[in-house]
Amino acid sequence: MTQKDAVRKNKPVIHCDALVVHCMDYRLQKFLQPWITIRFGYDNFDIISLAGGVHDYEMVLKYVELAVRIHSIETVCLINHEDCRAYGRDGTYKRHRHDLLDASSKIHALFP
């Protein structure tokens, strides 16, 4: 449903600028929360915490699709981190970089 359709049907338009997807690791929260708030504002983003961040692209995609559909987001911020237990020994810089770039390019292709 577009914003125009929502207005025509007298439904409130709910919008936020961004979806932030990051790892659920508790060690990150004290660093991520202030940065996200400064970057996107106090109440202008959806946030999803998943083990491994973009490690499970299909799960990330489900949340991106949902956020686009229900909140008309325009930005997706993908965050991974070193020493991620969800990646285990595969969690090298090269692997994180690959997964982040791959997820980003796929999302941009689906939601230009």
C-alpha positions in Angstrom: 0.0 0.0 0.0 1.4 3.4 -1.0 1.1 6.4 1.2 -1.6 7.8 -1.1 -3.6 4.6 -0.7 -3.3 4.9 3.1 -4.5 8.5 3.1 -7.4 7.6 0.9 -8.5 4.8 3.2 -8.0 7.1 6.3 -5.2 4.9 7.6 -2.4 6.7 9.3 0.9 6.8 7.4 3.7 5.4 9.4 7.1 6.3 8.3 10.6 6.1 9.6 13.8 6.7 7.7 15.9 3.6 8.4 16.1 0.0 9.4 19.2 -0.9 11.4 20.2 -4.6 11.4 23.0 -5.6 13.8 24.2 -8.5 15.8 22.4 -9.3 19.0 25.6 -9.5 21.0 25.2 -7.7 24.3 28.7 -6.3 24.1 27.8 -4.0 21.3 24.8 -2.3 22.8 26.5 0.4 24.7 28.4 1.5 21.6 25.6 1.0 19.0 22.7 2.6 20.7 24.2 6.1 21.0 25.6 6.0 17.5 22.3 4.9 16.0 20.4 7.6 17.9 22.9 10.3 16.7 22.8 9.0 13.1 19.1 8.5 12.7 17.4 10.4 15.5 15.8 9.2 18.7 12.6 7.8 17.1 13.3 7.6 13.4 14.5 4.0 12.8 13.4 0.4 13.2 16.0 -1.9 14.7 16.6 -5.6 14.3 19.1 -7.6 16.4 20.0 -11.0 14.9 22.7 -13.4 15.8 25.5 -12.7 13.3 23.9 -9.5 11.9 23.7 -10.3 8.1 25.0 -13.9 8.6 21.5 -15.1 7.7 20.6 -13.0 4.7 17.2 -14.6 4.1 16.1 -13.5 7.6 17.5 -10.0 7.1 15.6 -9.8 3.8 12.3 -10.7 5.5 12.8 -7.7 7.9 13.8 -5.4 5.2 10.7 -6.3 3.1 8.5 -5.8 6.2 10.1 -2.4 7.1 9.7 -1.2 3.5 6.1 -2.3 3.4 4.9 -1.0 6.8 7.2 1.9 7.5 8.4 3.0 4.0 12.0 3.0 5.1 14.5 4.5 2.7 17.8 3.4 4.3 19.1 0.1 5.5 22.1 0.1 7.8 23.8 -3.3 8.1 26.3 -3.8 11.0 28.5 -6.8 11.7 31.4 -7.0 14.2 34.6 -8.8 14.8 34.7 -11.7 17.2 31.1 -12.7 16.4 30.2 -16.0 17.9 27.5 -16.7 15.3 30.2 -16.8 12.6 32.7 -18.8 14.8 36.0 -19.4 13.0 34.6 -18.2 9.7 34.2 -14.7 11.1 37.2 -13.2 9.4 37.4 -9.6 8.2 37.2 -10.9 4.6 34.0 -12.9 5.3 32.3 -10.1 7.1 33.2 -7.7 4.3 31.9 -10.1 1.7 28.6 -10.8 3.6 27.9 -7.1 4.2 28.7 -6.1 0.6 26.7 -9.0 -0.7 23.6 -8.3 1.4 23.8 -4.6 0.6 24.0 -5.2 -3.2 21.1 -7.6 -3.1 19.0 -5.2 -1.0 19.7 -2.4 -3.4 18.8 -4.5 -6.4 15.4 -5.4 -4.8 14.7 -2.0 -3.4 16.3 0.6 -5.6 
